[in-house]
Amino acid sequence: EPYEELLRLDAAEYVAEKSRAEISTEEAKQCILEHMAEEQTVLDAIPDSTVVGLFEVSCAEIRKVLASRHKKIVDLLEEMLLTRFRDSAQETADVFNGIFAQLRKAPKNIEQ
């Protein structure tokens, strides 16, 4: 039950929602850190296998699936930030190139 919501969660939609909400870099960082901590919590909480009576039940696969959900969210959030920073850097470079082009032009008279 505690992991049911995580299993139903679509990582891409979750990150797209965060992106549409235009969360700040600090909020994205907090979200990334939370999911990294939750990934570790899942790995710590679920054993690789457990003994039930005469049987040994392997939990490794569900443990891996649950932890990978958090990892995928972290990766998508990092990609969102990377895209945001890349776009911002490109805009800054474009503005700089425009200014540089203006400065490179030779003045025709003293007032230019």
N, C-alpha and C positions, 0 to 999 in steps of 0.2 A: 503493500500500500504506500509506503513513503516514496517509492520510486515510480509510481504510476503516472504522475504528472510529467516526469522527465521522459518516460517512454512515449507519451502522447505528443510531446513537444517537437515541433518542426524547427530545427535549428536555423534554417535559411529564412523562414518566416519571422522567427524571433529576432534575428539580426536585422532583417529588412524593416521590421517595426521600429527597432532602435534607430535605424538610419533615417527613417521618415520623421521620427520625432526629433531628429537633429540633436542628439545628446552631445554634451560637451566632451572634450578629450578626457577630462578628469572623471566624468561619469562613465565613459567607456573603459577607462583604466580600472575603476572600481568594479565594474561588471566583469572584466577579464579576471581580476584578482579573486572575485567571489567564485567564479566558475572553476578556476584553478584549485581553489581551496575545496570546493564541493567535489571535484574530481578525486582529489586525494582522500577526502572523507569516504567516498564510495569505495575506493580501493582498500582503505583501512577497515571499513565496516563489513565488507563481504569477503568471506574466506574463499580460497581457491576450491576447497571441498569441505564437506561436513559429513559426519557420520550420523545416520538415522537408523537406529536399531542395528540390523545386520548389513545395512547398505551404506555405501559411501556415495554421496550425491556431489557431483561436480558443479560448482557454481562459477567456474572460471569464465565461461562464455557470457553469462548474464553480467558478471562483474565487468568484463571487457566492454560489453555493449553500453552499459550505463556510464562507465568512465569515458568512453569514446564520444558519447553525446556531449558531455561537458567540454571535451577537447575540441570537438567540431565547432561549438559555439565560440570558444576562445579563438580558434583559427579564423573564423569568419569575422569576428569583431576586430581582430588584428588586421585582416584584409581590408575591412571598412576604413580603419584609421589610415592604413597605408595609402589607399585610394584618395582619401580626403587630403592627406599631406602632399601626395604627388600632385594633385590638382592645384592645391594652394601654391606649391613651389613653381609649377608651370605658369600660373597667373603672375606671380612675382617676377619670374624670368621674362615673360612677355612684356610687362610694364617696363622693366629695366632695359630691355632691348629697344623699346620705343624711345625711351629717354636717351639712350646711348646713340641712337641713330640721329636724333635731333642735335646732340652735342657734337657729333662727328661732322655735321655740315659746316662748311666754311662760311663765315659771315660775309655778306655782300657789302655791308657798310658798318660803321661804328656802332650804330644803334641796335644791331641784331645781336 
